[in-house]
């Protein structure tokens, strides 16, 4: 059991104790323990039990419960409180804007025990009758429930990627690797996955007995063309069956409907049954055009590019030359500045842009003016020690309600570059959001606009913006738009990037790393950038150290 799983147990215990109105001191202590455990640099499973109690933030009670979790995989106190809590009440913790106190009101005063009942109560305007709920809160809860329900069963690409190799190997052992082909949304590198899809060159009659094990997955649906199972982790596994037509299936299932319809219209004489292999390359050879990778099979326009042999040479993970947008222990990061820089250098990267949180982000230990000077002094010393590797002085400066950044011009001028991001008051109209963003973009110190819409995949839509106006303003003011590569963000949405870069906008694939491990998230930004046809020349973090320094000089002049 890793630290994240341990922290989840303590976090849930804390919240359920609050819902039940139990010992508030203990509830807060378990909540604090969850926060501290998640940020620890070492795995608790690797620490001798007797040493757990000496770790800062872990007291005797918490330490004993950690040992219980590590030894049994369970927490009896959590099991006990779960047993006396309706499942629907626990599920309410997934609804944004509903904390334990409000859930307690919903359950104990309104006598509502499921999300469906709660949505119905919102439709009847019942929530606003209770203390702590008004018209605005009721509407927010209603929208959050609807968004939650729409995304049930969906998973982040990164979450699915973690299990794909095991599932693929397992299917290969069952049916033979030559009969198994990965397809669908995962093959297209979509940012969220509803179903993990495979083509199995076997009949349903031969597939189903293979899944009749001691702990079989749940069979959800069966047709002549496919079988859908639900795995223990909630992921749906869709197996397309049949011994014939693998190439055609692979082609059709690895593309959007728009692309497939356009392709068939452009090449009506294609003989899909002509392929003897279990791949789909023969289809493009018949059409006598460039092979279009699945991640580009989204629009009709890409077919025209393939006809003229002009598909873009898209960016690759190894094209990332530096880490832009990272956090250290100076704010809310898990590793020191030196640890972050050394790790980046060891990965073969050429530079690190350290952009800790600014002073408005008090919750993240944001840097006040005196600490900025101290950090810059450390950076200068480390640059002498680590050269030719270089650390750039940056800050993730909060965009305030009026669009201003939260430092004076004198302070902002001390940084090599500034990332401007919205972190507060995210529930905005488009008019409000645009005012804040455009004002920040026009600030002469802004270099990069961070996570542009504030979205969190599967949990928060992000505030509405006019993309075209944002792009125009960024180009005019020489501001780069970040493609935040964190798997939960991937913000800006790849669907808007192609038009932006065609107009001369530069993006920057940045991991928003709060730990060394976060550097690897650049990969997920690259994968969605590929879908937009981004080349390395259009990505700031692909610039070499010399190119990056030269770029900063041009935008500062």
KAZIJO-V592448 format. One record per residue. PHI is phi in whole degrees, 0 to 359 (* if undefined). PSI is psi in whole degrees, 0 to 359 (NA if undefined). OMEGA is omega in degrees with one decimal (NA if undefined). Layout:
phi psi omega
PHI PSI OMEGA
PHI PSI OMEGA
//
This chain:
phi psi omega
* 126 -177.7
271 175 -176.3
299 323 -178.4
297 318 179.6
293 321 177.4
297 315 179.8
299 321 179.0
300 320 178.7
298 314 -178.5
291 322 179.0
297 315 179.2
294 319 178.0
300 316 179.8
299 313 -177.7
294 319 -179.7
291 325 175.5
297 321 176.9
295 318 179.4
299 321 -178.9
277 354 -179.9
71 27 179.8
278 180 -176.0
323 107 -174.8
292 327 179.0
296 315 179.2
294 319 -179.9
300 315 179.5
295 322 -178.6
294 323 178.1
288 325 175.7
296 318 178.0
295 322 179.0
298 317 178.9
301 315 179.9
299 314 -177.7
292 319 -176.9
296 319 -177.7
296 334 -176.9
263 0 -178.7
295 141 -179.5
283 343 -179.7
244 158 177.0
277 127 -178.1
297 332 179.4
295 342 -178.6
260 0 -179.0
264 131 175.9
305 139 -174.9
307 319 -175.8
292 342 -179.4
269 351 -178.5
300 322 -173.2
289 345 -179.8
269 357 179.1
282 133 -178.9
302 130 178.4
93 357 178.5
243 109 178.9
269 190 -175.9
295 312 -178.2
297 315 179.4
295 316 180.0
302 317 179.3
297 321 -179.6
289 327 175.3
297 316 178.4
299 318 178.2
301 316 179.1
296 315 -177.5
293 327 -176.6
273 327 -174.5
246 342 -176.1
79 4 -178.2
224 163 176.0
233 109 -173.5
301 319 179.9
300 323 178.7
289 319 178.1
300 318 -177.9
297 316 -176.2
284 331 175.5
295 321 -178.4
298 332 -179.0
257 17 178.7
239 126 177.3
303 137 -179.2
307 322 -179.3
294 329 177.3
291 319 177.0
296 321 -179.7
297 332 179.7
299 339 178.0
296 343 177.7
278 352 -176.8
270 117 -179.5
300 134 179.0
94 353 177.4
252 102 175.6
269 175 -178.8
306 321 -178.2
295 315 179.4
292 321 178.1
297 322 177.1
299 319 177.9
295 314 179.9
302 316 -174.6
282 308 -169.9
274 328 -179.5
262 321 179.6
272 346 -179.6
61 38 177.0
257 131 -174.4
237 2 177.9
222 159 178.9
294 323 177.9
299 317 177.3
296 322 -178.9
294 319 177.5
297 319 178.5
297 319 178.5
296 324 176.4
296 317 179.3
298 333 179.6
264 8 178.0
60 34 -178.0
275 334 -175.3
296 322 -173.9
291 354 178.1
280 348 -174.3
253 153 -179.4
300 133 179.3
92 353 178.6
239 128 174.3
236 187 -179.8
303 314 -176.5
293 316 179.7
297 317 179.9
300 315 179.8
295 320 178.6
296 319 178.6
296 317 179.5
300 313 -179.2
294 322 179.9
294 321 178.2
295 314 -179.5
299 319 178.5
294 319 179.1
298 314 -177.8
295 325 178.5
296 333 -172.2
253 10 176.7
296 132 -179.9
90 353 177.7
272 150 -179.4
225 153 174.2
291 150 178.0
306 315 -177.3
297 325 178.5
294 318 -179.2
289 320 -179.4
304 326 -177.6
296 334 -176.6
252 348 -176.5
303 312 -178.4
303 317 -179.7
295 317 -179.5
294 317 -179.8
297 317 178.4
296 321 -179.7
296 314 178.7
296 323 178.1
298 321 178.1
291 325 -179.0
287 318 -170.3
240 352 -174.2
96 129 -174.3
300 333 -179.6
288 348 -179.6
256 4 -175.5
243 126 177.7
227 127 176.6
284 137 -177.5
213 193 172.9
77 204 -174.0
300 325 -179.5
294 317 179.0
296 331 178.6
277 358 178.7
63 39 176.8
289 149 -174.0
288 334 174.0
230 151 -174.2
233 124 176.3
272 323 -179.8
219 140 172.6
268 118 -169.9
249 136 175.2
228 149 169.5
260 125 178.5
244 119 -178.4
280 64 178.4
210 164 177.2
277 161 176.2
304 321 -177.3
298 331 179.0
269 338 -178.5
279 312 -171.4
301 317 -179.5
299 333 -179.3
293 338 -178.0
260 5 178.6
271 72 -177.7
258 186 178.7
296 326 178.4
233 73 -173.9
289 148 173.2
291 160 -178.1
284 126 176.2
278 116 -175.2
264 318 -174.6
205 146 176.2
219 130 173.1
230 183 177.8
292 335 -175.4
265 336 -174.7
202 166 174.6
230 136 177.6
244 125 175.1
247 152 173.1
250 120 -178.4
280 168 -176.4
298 332 179.8
276 6 178.4
91 351 -179.1
285 136 176.9
272 133 179.7
248 113 -178.0
254 119 -176.5
249 112 176.3
277 127 -172.5
252 174 -179.9
115 140 -175.0
273 350 -176.2
244 159 171.1
71 31 -178.1
298 316 -178.8
299 316 179.7
295 317 178.2
300 316 -178.4
299 319 178.6
296 309 -174.8
291 324 -175.5
276 347 -178.7
257 32 -177.5
203 162 175.3
285 159 177.3
298 323 179.2
300 315 -179.7
295 312 -177.5
299 314 179.8
299 317 -179.6
293 322 -179.1
295 314 -178.8
295 323 177.3
294 321 -179.0
286 330 -176.7
228 70 -174.0
293 343 -176.4
264 8 179.2
300 131 177.1
261 94 -177.0
296 331 -177.2
281 359 -175.6
285 340 -175.3
287 130 177.6
264 340 -178.3
270 171 179.5
264 29 177.3
239 177 -178.3
244 11 -178.8
294 329 -177.6
299 333 -179.7
294 318 179.5
287 329 176.6
293 320 176.4
299 320 -179.1
285 347 179.8
60 44 175.7
229 168 175.9
303 145 173.6
292 127 179.7
261 114 -179.7
299 151 -178.1
306 325 -177.0
292 345 178.1
258 359 -176.4
274 65 -177.8
242 323 -173.8
239 164 176.4
286 330 -175.1
295 334 -178.2
293 334 179.2
295 320 179.0
297 322 177.9
294 321 179.4
294 327 179.0
297 325 -177.8
260 15 177.3
57 40 -175.5
236 32 174.1
296 142 -178.7
292 148 172.6
274 91 -167.3
289 158 179.6
299 147 178.1
239 157 -179.8
307 324 -178.0
282 1 175.2
277 351 177.8
285 121 -175.9
256 342 -179.5
208 158 177.4
264 115 175.5
250 133 -178.2
78 92 177.9
212 157 -176.5
234 142 -179.8
241 186 178.2
293 354 173.4
295 332 173.4
237 254 -175.2
246 21 178.3
281 165 -178.5
267 342 -176.4
236 154 -179.7
291 165 178.4
301 316 179.9
295 320 178.6
297 318 -179.8
296 315 -177.6
293 317 -179.3
297 318 179.4
296 319 178.6
296 317 179.6
296 318 -179.5
294 335 177.1
280 359 179.6
87 10 177.7
281 159 -173.2
260 341 -178.0
199 163 178.4
226 128 173.7
260 110 179.5
270 118 -174.0
230 70 179.1
293 165 -176.7
292 152 -178.8
272 178 -168.0
295 332 179.4
295 331 179.8
278 66 -178.8
298 328 179.7
297 339 -178.6
250 19 -179.7
58 44 -178.8
301 152 -172.3
280 121 169.6
277 168 -170.4
305 319 -177.2
293 328 -180.0
283 333 176.3
299 314 180.0
300 318 -179.5
294 320 178.7
295 319 -179.7
297 325 176.7
295 320 177.8
294 320 179.9
299 317 -179.7
297 321 177.8
294 316 -179.7
294 326 178.8
295 326 175.0
293 321 -176.3
286 324 -170.3
257 356 -174.6
303 146 15.5
279 353 174.1
302 146 -176.6
226 138 172.1
259 129 177.6
261 139 179.8
280 118 -179.5
218 178 178.0
207 144 169.0
265 94 -173.6
276 129 -179.8
293 135 171.2
275 115 -175.6
283 177 -177.0
301 331 -180.0
266 6 178.2
90 352 178.9
283 156 173.7
273 160 -168.3
266 30 170.3
223 160 175.1
288 164 177.3
300 324 -179.8
298 318 179.6
288 314 -179.0
300 329 -179.1
289 348 -179.9
277 350 -178.8
267 151 174.6
290 325 176.7
202 158 -177.5
233 129 172.2
260 122 -178.9
255 126 -176.0
220 150 172.8
269 128 177.8
235 348 -174.4
232 157 178.1
51 58 -174.8
283 343 -179.3
276 87 -174.7
236 154 167.6
286 165 177.4
298 322 179.7
300 315 179.9
293 314 -179.2
299 317 -178.9
294 321 178.0
299 314 -178.9
295 313 -176.3
293 314 -178.0
295 322 177.4
297 317 179.4
294 319 179.5
298 322 -178.6
283 349 175.9
294 124 -175.2
298 346 -179.2
269 347 -178.5
286 125 178.5
257 318 -176.6
227 137 172.0
267 114 -175.5
277 151 -179.2
15 82 -162.7
303 322 -176.0
255 353 -179.4
71 15 -175.8
287 153 168.7
234 116 -175.1
304 134 177.8
71 1 179.4
222 333 -179.9
215 125 -174.9
293 326 -171.6
95 156 -176.8
281 151 -176.9
286 139 178.5
221 160 171.8
265 101 -173.5
300 316 -176.5
300 317 -179.5
291 324 177.0
297 314 179.8
300 314 -179.7
301 317 -178.8
293 320 -179.7
294 317 178.7
297 315 -178.5
297 321 -174.9
260 11 178.9
56 46 178.0
252 134 178.2
273 145 173.7
259 128 179.9
286 139 162.3
257 95 -176.9
292 117 -170.0
273 0 177.0
301 131 -175.0
304 336 179.5
274 348 -178.7
251 292 -173.2
43 52 -174.1
242 107 43.2
261 147 179.2
300 131 -176.7
301 336 -177.2
296 340 -178.0
257 354 -170.4
285 319 -174.7
303 313 -179.6
297 324 -178.0
293 311 -176.8
289 332 176.8
295 335 178.5
269 4 175.7
103 7 179.2
283 145 175.5
256 137 173.3
252 169 176.1
221 115 179.1
280 108 -172.6
235 137 -175.3
278 346 -174.8
53 45 -171.0
285 127 174.5
256 5 177.4
200 165 -179.9
303 320 -178.6
300 333 -178.8
294 340 177.5
305 324 -175.9
293 345 179.3
293 344 176.7
308 327 -179.3
305 318 -176.4
289 328 173.3
294 320 178.3
297 318 -177.3
299 318 178.9
282 332 175.2
295 325 177.0
300 324 -179.9
296 332 178.6
269 3 178.8
73 26 -178.2
287 133 173.9
261 164 -178.1
298 332 -179.6
293 338 -178.1
264 7 -178.0
241 122 -175.3
298 321 -177.2
285 0 171.9
267 355 178.3
291 140 173.3
294 170 179.2
303 314 -179.8
296 318 179.5
293 321 -179.8
294 316 178.3
298 318 179.4
296 321 179.4
297 315 -179.5
299 324 178.3
294 321 -177.9
291 323 -177.3
279 343 178.4
275 342 -178.4
273 NA NA
//
